[in-house]
Amino acid sequence: MKAGIHPDYREVVFHDVTSDFKFLTRSTMAGGSKETVKWEDGNEYPLVKIEISSASHPFYTGKHKIVDTSGRIDKFQRRYAR
């Protein structure tokens, strides 16, 4: 592999904000806003906030709930209102 052309591959904590579920994994993402979080092992890792994960997705939970994060449902209803 060429040196200097690949992104850093490091440990990152992903935080599902809808279900308050966090998990530690490796990723090339550095974190959206330079936030860090102290993990169970005492180390600090970059934090990446996400809206849907296996803890909140209907396929994995078996519960149907509507997650409207950016007003998509309201926009659809206004567009196709009769």
PyRosetta script that sets phi, psi and omega in degrees:
from pyrosetta import init, pose_from_sequence

init()
pose = pose_from_sequence("MKAGIHPDYREVVFHDVTSDFKFLTRSTMAGGSKETVKWEDGNEYPLVKIEISSASHPFYTGKHKIVDTSGRIDKFQRRYAR")
pose.set_psi(1, 145.9)
pose.set_omega(1, 176.2)
pose.set_phi(2, -74.5)
pose.set_psi(2, 142.0)
pose.set_omega(2, 179.0)
pose.set_phi(3, -81.4)
pose.set_psi(3, 142.0)
pose.set_omega(3, 173.5)
pose.set_phi(4, 84.9)
pose.set_psi(4, 1.1)
pose.set_omega(4, -178.9)
pose.set_phi(5, -108.2)
pose.set_psi(5, -9.4)
pose.set_omega(5, -177.9)
pose.set_phi(6, -101.4)
pose.set_psi(6, 144.0)
pose.set_omega(6, 177.7)
pose.set_phi(7, -70.3)
pose.set_psi(7, 157.9)
pose.set_omega(7, 178.2)
pose.set_phi(8, -67.1)
pose.set_psi(8, 135.7)
pose.set_omega(8, 178.6)
pose.set_phi(9, -109.4)
pose.set_psi(9, 108.1)
pose.set_omega(9, -173.2)
pose.set_phi(10, -139.8)
pose.set_psi(10, 172.2)
pose.set_omega(10, 179.5)
pose.set_phi(11, -77.9)
pose.set_psi(11, 136.3)
pose.set_omega(11, -176.7)
pose.set_phi(12, -139.5)
pose.set_psi(12, 145.4)
pose.set_omega(12, 175.3)
pose.set_phi(13, -100.5)
pose.set_psi(13, 124.9)
pose.set_omega(13, 174.4)
pose.set_phi(14, -98.8)
pose.set_psi(14, 133.9)
pose.set_omega(14, -177.8)
pose.set_phi(15, -120.7)
pose.set_psi(15, 114.4)
pose.set_omega(15, 174.8)
pose.set_phi(16, -80.8)
pose.set_psi(16, 108.5)
pose.set_omega(16, -174.1)
pose.set_phi(17, -73.6)
pose.set_psi(17, -20.8)
pose.set_omega(17, -179.9)
pose.set_phi(18, -78.5)
pose.set_psi(18, -30.3)
pose.set_omega(18, -179.2)
pose.set_phi(19, -117.4)
pose.set_psi(19, 2.3)
pose.set_omega(19, -179.5)
pose.set_phi(20, 56.4)
pose.set_psi(20, 41.2)
pose.set_omega(20, 178.9)
pose.set_phi(21, -104.4)
pose.set_psi(21, 132.2)
pose.set_omega(21, 179.6)
pose.set_phi(22, -123.8)
pose.set_psi(22, 143.9)
pose.set_omega(22, 174.5)
pose.set_phi(23, -145.9)
pose.set_psi(23, 147.8)
pose.set_omega(23, -178.4)
pose.set_phi(24, -101.2)
pose.set_psi(24, 129.6)
pose.set_omega(24, 178.6)
pose.set_phi(25, -150.6)
pose.set_psi(25, -178.9)
pose.set_omega(25, 177.6)
pose.set_phi(26, -105.5)
pose.set_psi(26, 140.9)
pose.set_omega(26, -176.5)
pose.set_phi(27, -157.5)
pose.set_psi(27, 166.2)
pose.set_omega(27, 173.4)
pose.set_phi(28, -92.4)
pose.set_psi(28, -5.0)
pose.set_omega(28, 178.5)
pose.set_phi(29, -74.6)
pose.set_psi(29, 139.1)
pose.set_omega(29, -178.1)
pose.set_phi(30, -97.2)
pose.set_psi(30, -9.0)
pose.set_omega(30, -175.1)
pose.set_phi(31, 106.9)
pose.set_psi(31, 138.2)
pose.set_omega(31, -174.4)
pose.set_phi(32, -68.3)
pose.set_psi(32, -39.7)
pose.set_omega(32, -173.0)
pose.set_phi(33, -130.5)
pose.set_psi(33, 31.6)
pose.set_omega(33, 178.4)
pose.set_phi(34, 60.9)
pose.set_psi(34, 24.9)
pose.set_omega(34, 176.9)
pose.set_phi(35, -81.1)
pose.set_psi(35, 147.9)
pose.set_omega(35, 174.0)
pose.set_phi(36, -127.9)
pose.set_psi(36, 161.0)
pose.set_omega(36, 179.6)
pose.set_phi(37, -139.7)
pose.set_psi(37, 143.0)
pose.set_omega(37, 176.4)
pose.set_phi(38, -85.3)
pose.set_psi(38, 122.8)
pose.set_omega(38, -176.2)
pose.set_phi(39, -91.0)
pose.set_psi(39, 173.9)
pose.set_omega(39, -176.6)
pose.set_phi(40, -59.5)
pose.set_psi(40, -26.9)
pose.set_omega(40, -179.2)
pose.set_phi(41, -83.8)
pose.set_psi(41, 0.6)
pose.set_omega(41, 178.3)
pose.set_phi(42, 92.5)
pose.set_psi(42, -7.2)
pose.set_omega(42, 179.6)
pose.set_phi(43, -90.9)
pose.set_psi(43, 156.1)
pose.set_omega(43, 175.6)
pose.set_phi(44, -99.8)
pose.set_psi(44, 136.3)
pose.set_omega(44, -179.5)
pose.set_phi(45, -130.0)
pose.set_psi(45, 154.4)
pose.set_omega(45, 173.6)
pose.set_phi(46, -61.8)
pose.set_psi(46, 145.8)
pose.set_omega(46, -177.5)
pose.set_phi(47, -111.5)
pose.set_psi(47, 129.3)
pose.set_omega(47, 175.9)
pose.set_phi(48, -119.2)
pose.set_psi(48, 119.2)
pose.set_omega(48, -179.9)
pose.set_phi(49, -90.4)
pose.set_psi(49, 131.1)
pose.set_omega(49, 178.7)
pose.set_phi(50, -126.8)
pose.set_psi(50, 161.5)
pose.set_omega(50, -175.9)
pose.set_phi(51, -100.3)
pose.set_psi(51, -25.0)
pose.set_omega(51, -179.7)
pose.set_phi(52, -137.9)
pose.set_psi(52, 132.6)
pose.set_omega(52, 173.9)
pose.set_phi(53, -139.4)
pose.set_psi(53, -170.6)
pose.set_omega(53, 179.3)
pose.set_phi(54, -65.9)
pose.set_psi(54, -20.1)
pose.set_omega(54, -180.0)
pose.set_phi(55, -78.9)
pose.set_psi(55, -18.8)
pose.set_omega(55, -177.9)
pose.set_phi(56, -124.8)
pose.set_psi(56, -5.1)
pose.set_omega(56, -178.4)
pose.set_phi(57, -77.4)
pose.set_psi(57, 133.9)
pose.set_omega(57, -177.5)
pose.set_phi(58, -58.5)
pose.set_psi(58, -31.1)
pose.set_omega(58, -179.7)
pose.set_phi(59, -62.9)
pose.set_psi(59, -39.9)
pose.set_omega(59, -176.7)
pose.set_phi(60, -88.2)
pose.set_psi(60, -29.3)
pose.set_omega(60, -177.2)
pose.set_phi(61, -89.9)
pose.set_psi(61, -25.3)
pose.set_omega(61, -177.3)
pose.set_phi(62, 80.9)
pose.set_psi(62, 2.7)
pose.set_omega(62, 179.8)
pose.set_phi(63, -111.8)
pose.set_psi(63, 132.2)
pose.set_omega(63, 178.9)
pose.set_phi(64, -91.7)
pose.set_psi(64, 120.1)
pose.set_omega(64, 173.0)
pose.set_phi(65, -142.7)
pose.set_psi(65, 149.2)
pose.set_omega(65, -177.5)
pose.set_phi(66, -92.7)
pose.set_psi(66, 126.0)
pose.set_omega(66, 177.4)
pose.set_phi(67, -111.3)
pose.set_psi(67, 106.5)
pose.set_omega(67, -179.7)
pose.set_phi(68, -109.4)
pose.set_psi(68, 101.2)
pose.set_omega(68, -173.2)
pose.set_phi(69, -94.2)
pose.set_psi(69, -25.2)
pose.set_omega(69, -175.9)
pose.set_phi(70, -132.1)
pose.set_psi(70, 26.6)
pose.set_omega(70, 177.6)
pose.set_phi(71, 74.1)
pose.set_psi(71, 24.4)
pose.set_omega(71, -177.1)
pose.set_phi(72, -66.9)
pose.set_psi(72, -35.4)
pose.set_omega(72, -179.4)
pose.set_phi(73, -68.6)
pose.set_psi(73, -45.3)
pose.set_omega(73, 178.1)
pose.set_phi(74, -62.2)
pose.set_psi(74, -40.9)
pose.set_omega(74, 179.0)
pose.set_phi(75, -62.9)
pose.set_psi(75, -42.0)
pose.set_omega(75, 178.3)
pose.set_phi(76, -64.2)
pose.set_psi(76, -44.1)
pose.set_omega(76, -178.5)
pose.set_phi(77, -66.7)
pose.set_psi(77, -37.4)
pose.set_omega(77, 177.0)
pose.set_phi(78, -67.7)
pose.set_psi(78, -37.9)
pose.set_omega(78, -177.9)
pose.set_phi(79, -67.9)
pose.set_psi(79, -40.6)
pose.set_omega(79, -175.0)
pose.set_phi(80, -109.2)
pose.set_psi(80, 23.1)
pose.set_omega(80, 177.7)
pose.set_phi(81, -70.0)
pose.set_psi(81, 146.1)
pose.set_omega(81, -179.7)
pose.set_phi(82, -105.0)
pose.dump_pdb("model.pdb")
